[in-house]
Amino acid sequence: MKSAKGIENLAFVPSSPDILRRLSASPSQIEVSAFSSDPQKENSQPQELQKPREPQKSPEPSLPSAPPNVSVEQLRSLSLSEFEEGPCGWRNFHPQCLQRFNTPRGFLLHYCLLAVTQGIVVNGLVNISISTIEKRYDMKSSLTGLISSSYDISFCLLSLFVSFFGERGHKPRWLAFAAFMIGLGALVFSLPQFFSGKYKLGSLFEDTCVTASNSTSCTSSTSSLSNYLYVFILGQLLLGAGGTPLYTLGTAFLDDSVPTHKSSLYIGTGYAMSILGPAIGYVLGGQLLTMYIDVAVGESTDVTEDDPRWLGAWWIGFLLSWIFAWSLIIPFSCFPKHLPGTAEIQAGKTSQAHQSNGNADAKFGKSIKDFPAALKNLMKNAVFMCLVLSTSSEALITTGFATFLPKFIENQFGLTSSFAATLGGAVLIPGAALGQILGGFLVSKFKMTCKNAMKFALFTSGVAFTLSFVFIYANCENEPFAGVSESYNGTGELGSLIAPCNANCNCLRSYYYPVCGDGVQYFSPCFAGCSNPVSHRKPKVYYNCSCIERKTEITSTAETLGFEAKAGKCETHCANLPIFLCIFFIIIIFTFMAGTPITVSILRCVNHRQRSLALGIQFMFLRLLGTIPGPIIFGFTIDSTCILWDINDCGIKGACWIYDNIKMAHMLVAISVTCKVITMFFNGFAIFLYRPPPPATDVSFHNENSVVTNVLAEEDLNKVVKEG
């Protein structure tokens, strides 16, 4: 871009006093050479100002033309109308106190707050409230599964259109719209609590062995409460509409506002906050579930959390999220279309698009007629599609484990569901957030190019793939279970919970409340033949159990005389839990370390004007091929390892109570290895296919970009000349 007698082309470098002091041309010469598009006028200039032609492998992008008599003020007004790098505020109201936030860091702060709010609602409160909603509104798991999937369905339907039209629009205002929709979705999701009436407690189920019949008749009744399903689905659809601009346009705006080497750090920080949101949601939701569901109407009850009839106040968290999300509407609405300095930053960037076809038409993408062509253009980008398929395969694993890791820990290591969920969250959330931040930091620290970022992602995926085999070694065999893997003291048959010792107890298989007696686990106190409980003990204990052979005599107070069983699963003799958690934590870190580099590579390997649409396509495929089928595939795989199902009086199969631990571990290894191989294959294929553009190809943020940069450079040069 520079010869011995020529001047530097200001369209490709950021203007600064240091650069301008090295220029030997006058301001008038700069104006003519930069803006003149007539070859005859160029030839009329003095010979020393004509830049000698140098042989190049590809034609250099031409500068935009402008009439020679265009003034600096006119061009500056053109730049402001195009870039809108105005102050923070609304119309003519620009308070000085808001200008400190009119920076990339200020925008990142509000972006993180919105990402945290979205994560709290969608991946935190919704997930932890599903079981309570099932009981309160008489819904099956298949219906609540539809509620969970509604968010992804909405995201898929809207992501392409929002990302296409939002790319040319006012991205901060789109995020204000996102904050409005997220708050509205949270509000709608909580509405059934206020229209369904007070919760009515049912009769307490007797869990011990009694001669009277406990069984219920096989009747099917439909409750009107299940109609609130459509309200919950509407809330999720609104939340999906709010999440779409956040992760497409918001990411592209961050990439616009900072230099290339800092983009990955900003994006990684934003994604890490979106992962932190579910952790806050789980903690907040867990605490709110300790409050009675009708606390708002002053309803109180003597029922405690240990009672199966207890329901917590699941709806309070959604109201809090609604208020917080709507409080972010005003901050996002005051940001300009582009932050100050965006044009100068974009002028200094170099295109890394795969097989760049040069500058696209400036008007391309403003009409719905351009949508099919833009979509086709991205689909033909082989590198981009390989990266999309790579992230989709990785999303299938991460969403599957996020859903079923607590169940795996619970069954493998004999823990309670609450403690297993706590351990799962303690491993998944910090590991994922740390991985995102580390990935973004390392890409920014070493200023990785598009190809090097893809290589780094391939390396981290390889490490995670190698460690995935931990499931084969860090598993535990099933503890003895009466009627499943152990007989009732030599009586009964394997595969049947009924034995002579509990035949007259009229026990229900739909009430799973495990107890442990003499090192053997029983399905419930009823199936253990226990007739007397001691409820004030923690954990609850039982005595006079006809199915438990007492090997030792226990002498204590009269109340605990004959104690034979205690509530809960038997303590496991497996000591692999610490090893499993440590190695799995490392796997999560390396898995999510690839997330930010892949996102940065996607932003770099496509045309600059199509980055938002590229992210929209990525998230659409990521949900269609990853997050939606992921839990389904994991669910079917885990169900295939079941050895004891819940079968009600109507003969309908319900949930699974007992799994084959060894088979479960092997099946999860098979899924993980298969998906990791697919991830690495497409990642490696993208590296193989990637062809960077010729050197010194500009990003071409807008056609007016070079004009604006020349205007800024000319003004700076005039100042330098006057000062000199």
N, C-alpha and C positions, 0 to 999 in steps of 0.2 A: 504493500500500500504506500510505499515511500521510495522515491528515487533520489538520485544525487542532486537534481535540480528542481524536483517537484516538491509539492507540499503534501502533508498528511491529509488523507480524506477524513474529514471530521464526521462523516456519517457513520463511521465504524469504531470510533473511540470516544470515550466520555470526555467532555470538554472540561478543562481545568486550567488554571493559570500556568502551571508548570509546563503543560504541553504547548500552550499558546505562546509562551515566551521563546520557544524554540522555532517558531514559524518566522520565515523571512519575508512573507508576503504582507501587503497592506490590507486593511479591511475592505477596501473597494475591490481589490483583486480577489479576495476570498469570496466576495459576494458574486462576482461574475463567474468565477470558476465553479462555484458550488451550485448556482441556480440556473445557469445558462444551459439550454438544451439544444441550441442551434449550432451545428458544426461550423457554419460560416463565421458565426460570432466568435467561436473558440479560435478559429484560425486567424482572426483579426487581432488577437491579443499578442503582446510581445512574446518573442521566441522563448525567453527564459521562463515564462509562466506555463508553457505547454509541457505537459507531463509526457515523457517518452513512453511509447508503448512497449510493454514487456510481454514476452510469451507466457501464456497461462494455460493450464489444463482445462479450465472451464471459464466461460464468460463471467465477468464480475457483475454483480447486480448494479444496475444503473441508478443514478440518483434521480429522485423525483423532480420533475420540471416545475418551474414557477416563473411567472413573468418577471423580467429584469426590474421593472419599476415597483415591485411589491415591497412595501416598507416593513421594517422590523416589527412595528406595532401591529400591522395586519397579520403577519405570520404568527406573532405571539397570541393574538386573539384566536387564530386558527388552531394553535396548539392547545389553548385552554378549552375550546369547544370540543376538541377531539379527546384530549386526555383528562380534562376536568381535574387537574391537579390543584384544586382549590383548597381553601382552609376547611376545618372541621366546623360544621354548623348546618343551618337550614336557611336557604335563600340568602337574605341579606343579614341574617343574625349569626354572627360568628364569635362567640365568647372566647376571650383569650385563654381562659382556663381549660378549654377543650383542645387547644392546639398541642398541648404536650402529649396527647394521645394520637395525634395525627402522624404516626410513625408506624413502621412495620411491627415494632414491639407492642405498641398500643393496640393495633389490630389483632395481633396474636393473643394478647391477654383476653380480649372479648371473644375471640374464636375459641379459645380453650374453655372459657366459661360456658359457652353454648354447647361445645362438644361434651363437657362433663354433664351438663343438664340432660342432653339427649341420651347419654350412656346410663345415667341414673334411672331414667324412665323406661327406656326400651329394653335394655339388657340387665337392669337391676330390679326395679320394682315390679315390672310385669312378670318376670320369671319367678320371683319369690312369692308373688300373690296368686299364682295359678292354682295351687292346691287349695287355698282358701276360697277362691272363686268357684272351684268345682263343687265344694261342699255347700257353699252359701246359695248357689243358683242351680243346683241339681244338674250339673253338666258332666258328660263323659269326657274322658281324656282326649278322645278324637275331636271333640268340639273345642276344647281348650287348645289343642294343637293347631286348629284352624285359626284361633285368635293369634297365636304366636306367629304363624306364617303370614298373616295379613300385612304386617309391616314390610316384609320382603316383597310381597306381591305389589304393594303400592310403590315401593322403591323401583322395582323393575319396570313398571308401566310408565313411570314419570321420568326416570333418570335420563333417557336419551333426549327427550324434548326440553327438559329444564336445562341440561348442560349445553344443548345446541343454541337455544335462544338466549340463555343467560351469558354466554361467552361475550356477546357484543353489548350486553346490557350493563346496568349498574350493579355490580356484584355485591357490594355492601348492603344495598337495598334488598337484594334477593335474600341475603342472610337475615335481614330484619323480617322478611316474610317467613323465613324458616323458623325464627324464634316465635313468631305468632302462631304458626301451625303446630309446633311442638307443644306450646302452652295450651292451645285449643285441644289438641289430641289428649293431653294429660287430663284436662278438665272433663272432656266427654267420657273418658275412661272411668272416671270416678262417679259419674252421674247415677248409675244404678243403685248406689248406696242410699241415695236420697229419695228414690221413688219406689223401692222394693219393700218398704215397711220395716218394722223391727224384726230382728232375728229371734226365732222361737226355738228354745232348747227342746230337744227330744228326750225321751227317757233313757236313763243310763243303762248301758248293756252290762249284763252280769258275765264276768270273764272266768268265773270258777265253775267247777263241776257241780251241777245241780240236776236233780232227777226231773224237774219240770222242763218242758220243751223250751229251748231258746230259739229254735229255728223259726224263720219267717216264711210265710206262704209265698209261692211263686206268683207274684202279681206285678204287672207293669203299669205304672202310672206316669202320666206326663204332667209336669209342673209348669205353671205359667211363668215361673221365674227363669226358665231356660230361654225365654224370648229375649232376655237382655243380652243374649249372645250377639245380636246385631249391633247393639250399642258398643260393646267391646270391640267388635270388628271395625266399626266406624272410627273409634278412637285410634286404633292401630293404623288404619289407612291415613288418617290425618298426621300421625306421627311419621309415617313413611314419607308423606309429602314434605314434611319439614326436614327430614334427614337428607333428602336428595340434594338440595343446594349446598348443604353444609359440607359434604364430602366431595363434591365436584367443583362447584364455583368457588367455595372457600379455599380449597387447596390450590386452585389455579391463581387466585388472587394473591395468596402468599408467595407463590412462585414468581408472580409479576413484580412484586414489591421489593425483592431482595436480590443481590447478586447470585450468580449460579452456585458458587461454592457455599453460600449460606442457606440456600433453599432447602436442602435436605435436613438441616438442623431445625429449621422452623416447622417443616412438615412433620418431622419425627416427633417434635414436641407436641404438636396439635394432636397427632394420632395417639400419643401416649396418654394425653388427657382424656381422650375418648375411651381408653381402656380403664383409666382410673374411675370413670363414672360408674360402671357396674359395681365396683368394689364399694363405693359410697352407697349405692342403691341397696346392696345386700345388707350392709351394716344398718342403714337407716330403716329399711323395710323390716329387718329382724327385730329392731327395737320397737317399732310400731306394732308388730304382731303380738307383743306382750301386753298391749292394751286391748280391752274388750271392744268388739266391733261396733257397738252402739254407744260409744263413749260420748258422742256428740249430743245425744238426746238425754244424757244423764242416766243412762241405763246401767245398772250394776247387777252383779250376780255373784253367787257363792262358788261358782264353777271356777276351777283353777286351770292353768295351762296344761297340766297333766291329764285333764279330762279329755276324752276323744271328741266331746261336743264343743270344745272351746274354739272360737274363731276370733282372730285378731283384727285390729283396725287397719286393714290393708289399704284403705282409700286415702288416708291422710297424706301419705307421701306424694300422691299424684296432685293433690291440691297445692302443696308446697312447691312442687316442680312447675305447676302452672303459673304461680305468682313470679317465680324466679325467671322463667323463660320470657314472660312478657316484660319483665324489667329490662331485658336486653334489647328490646325493639328500638328504643330511643337511641342508645349508643350506636347501633349499627346504621340507623337512618341518618346520622350526622356525618358519617365518613364520606369523603368525595369519591368520585368514580375511580380515580387512581390516586395513590398517595403521592405526596410531593417527591420529586426525583425519579419517578417511575420511567419517564421517557429517557432520561440520561442513563439509568441502569440498563434499560433494554437496548439502548444504542451500543453499549459496551459488551453485550453478550454475543457469543458466537453460536451459530446454529449447529446442532448435533443430530438433526433429523435424519432418519434412515432414508437414503436415496432421495435426497431433497430435490423437488421439482422446481425450485425457485420460488419467487414471490407469487402468491395467489392474488386474485382480484380483491381489491379492498372492500368491494361491496358483497363479496361472497359470504354467505352465511346469514344474511339479514332477511332472507325470504324463506318461506316454507318450501319453495320449489328447490332450494339448494340442499335440503335435508337428505334426500336419497343419494345425491352425488357425494356429499360429505361422508355419509355412512359407508358408501362403497369405497371411497378413497382410503378410509381407515381400515376397512376389512381387507384391502389389498396389501396393507403394510404387514408383511410376514413377521417382522420382528415384534411389532406391537401385539399381534394376535398370539404369538408364542408366549409373550410375557403375561397376557391376559389368561391364557390357559394354565400357565404355571401358578398364578395367584389363585385361580379357581380351585385347583387341586389342593393347594395348601389350605385354603379356606374350608374345604371339606373336612380336613383333619382337625383344624382348630375348633370349629363349631361343634364337631362331634365330641371331642374331649371336653369342651366347655360345658356341654350338656350332660355327659355321662361319667365324667371323672369322679364326682362324688359317689356315684353308685358303684363304680369300680373299686374305689378305696373302701367303701363300706362293706362290700362282699368279700374282697380279698383279705382284709385285715380285721374283720369282725368288729367294726366300729359302729357307733350309732349314726343315724343319718345326719343329724345336726353337726356332730363333730367331724364327720367325713366331708360335709359341705364346707365347714370352716377350713379344714386342711386343704381342700381343693382350691378354694378361693385364695388362700395364703400362698399357694404355689403359682396358680395361673395369673392372677392380676399383677403382682409385682414383677414376675418373670416377663410377662408380655410388655408391660410399660418400660421396664429396663431395657429389653431388647429393642424396642422402637427407638428409644432415646440413644442407645449406643450405636445403632445402625445409622441414624441421622448424623450423629456426632462424627463418626469415623469417615463417612462420605464427605462431610464438610471439612474435617481436619486435613485430609489428604487430597482434597479437591479432585475427587475422582471424576473422570469423564463418564459418559454414558456406558461405554463398553466396560470400563473398570468397575463401575457400580454393579453391572450384571455379573461380572466375575466374582465380585465380593459376595453377592447374593447366592451364587452357586456354591461358593465355599461354605457359607454358613448352613445352607441346606444339606450339604454333604456331612457336616459335623452332626447335625440333628438326625440325619439318616443313620449314621453309625451308632448313635446312642439309643435309637429306637428299639433295639433288641433287648433293652433292659426289662421289658415286660416278660420275656421268657424266663429270666432268672429271678426277678423280684416279684414272685407270686407265691401264694400260699395254698396249700391243700385245704379242702373243706373240713371243718370241725365235725365231730360226730353229731348226727341229727336223727332223733328218734323217728322211725317210720320212713326215713329217706336213705340214710347210709348206715343206720344202726337200728337194731330191733328193740322192742320194748322188753328188756330183760329176758330175751329168748322167746318172747311171744309176739304174735302179730306177723305181718309180712312186710318185706321191703317194698316201698312204693305206695303204702297205705298208711294213713295217719290213724286209722281205727285199729284198736287192739282190745283184748278182753278187759284190760284195766280201765279203759275209758269208754267202753261201748255204751254204758248207760248214762253218759254225761250230756248227750245231745249237743255236742260241740259244733261250732260253725267254722268252716274253712275260710270264710270271708273276713274273719276277725283274726288278724295276725298280730300276736303280741308275744314275742319270744321270751321264754324263761330258761334259765340254766339250772340244772340239778345234777350233782355228782359228775360234772364234766361232760354231760350230754345236754344238747339243746333240744327244747320242745317247742312245738308250734305255738302253743298258748298254755296258760295255766289250766285251762279246761282239758286239753289233750294230755297234759301231765297228770291229770286226775286229782288236782289240788282242790280242796274244799274250803279252806279257811285262809283269808289274806290278812296281812297286817299293813294297813294302808299308810300309817304315819311314818313308817320307815322309808328311808331313801338309800338305795332303791327299794321298791316295794318287795316284800317277801311273802312266801306262801308256805303252808305246812299241811300235813295230812294229805300228801300226794300219793295216790295209789300206784302210779306208774313208775315211781322213782324208788329204786332199791337203796335203802339206807345202810351204808357201810359203817358209819360211825354214829355213836349216840351223842347228841348235843345236850348238855345240861346247862340251862341258863334260867332266866326268869320264866314264870308261867306263860307269859305272853309269847315268848319265842320258842317254847318247848315244842319239839317236833319240826323245827324249821328245816325244809328240804330243798327249796328252790327260791331263786331271786329273779326279779324282772330284768330283762336284757339278755343280750347274747353272751355266750360263754367267752371268757378271755382267750384270745388266740395265743398259740405258742410260737407263732411266726414272728421272727425278728427282722424281717426285710423292709419294714415300713420306712425307717430313716434313710436307708440306701435308696429306696425307690423315690422318695420325695426329693432327695438331693439331686439325683441324676435327672429326674423329670424336670426339675427347676432349670437345670442347664439346657435341657432340650427345648424348653419354652423360650429361653433367652435367645438361643441360636435360631430358632424358628422365626421369631418376630424380628430379629436383626435383619432379616432379608426383606421385611415389609417396606421400609422406607427406601432402600436402594432400588427396589423394583418400581415403586411409585415414581421416583425421580427419573428412572430410565424411561418409563412410559411418557412422562412429560417431555423428555428430551428427544425421543426417537420419532415423534410425530410433528407435523406442521404446527408452528406456534399458535396459529389461529384455531386449531382444532384440539387444544389440550383439554378443555372442559368436556367436549364431546367424547374424547378418548377416555377420560375418567368415568363418564357416564356409561360408556360401553363396558369398561372394565367392571364396574360395580354391578351392571346388569348380568354379565356372565358369571361374576363371582357369586351372585345369589342364585342364579338359575342352576349352575353346576356345582356350587359349593355350599353355601349356608342353608339353602332349602333342602337339598337331598342329603346333606351331611348327617344331621340328627336322625333322619329316616333310615339311612344305611346303617348307622351305628346302632339304632334301636333294633332293627331286624337282626343284626349280627348278635347283639347281646341276648335277644330273645331266643335265638337258636341254641343258646347254652343253658336254657332253663331246665331244671329237673323237677320243679314242684310249682304247679300253677294254682291260682285261686279259681275255684269253680263253685258258683253259687247254686242255690236250690233249683234254679231254672236250667242248670246245666250249661250256663254261659261262662266261657273262660274269661277271666279277668286279668289281674296283674300277676307277675311272677314273684314268688316268695324266695325261692332258693335257686342259685345258679351253680354251674360247674366252674369253679374258679380257674382251674388249669386250662380248660377249653376256652374260657373267656379271654384269658391272657393271650393265648396263641392266636385267637381270631383277631384281637385288636392289633397284634404285631403284624398280621397279614395285611390288614387295612392300611396301617401306618406305612409299612414298607412299600406297598403298591402305590400309594399316593405320593410318597417321597420320590420314588423312581420317576413317576410322571412329571412331578415338579422339576426335578433335575434335568430330565430329558428336554423339556420345552425351554428351560432356562439356558441349557447348553446350546440348543439349536438356535436360540435367539442370538447368542454370542457369535455363532458360526455364520449366521446370515447377515449380521449387522455390517453395514457399509457406511462409514461416516461421510458427510458431504465434503467437497473440496475445502481446503483451508481458507480462512478469512471470509466465510459465508455468513452474512449478518442474519440476525433473528427475524428482522422485518416485523417488529411488533405492530406497526401500522405503516401504511405508505407514507404518511406524513412524518414518520419518525426522524428520517435524516434531515428533513426540512427544519424541524424543531431543533434538532441538535446543532445545525448550522447557525440558526438564529441565536441560540444561546452562546455558541462559540464566537460569533461575530461581536456580540455585545461585550463578552469578556475581553476579546482582543482590542476593541475600541478603548476599554478602560485601561488596558495595559499600555497601549500606545500613548494615551493621554497622560498616564502617570509617568511614562518614560520621557 
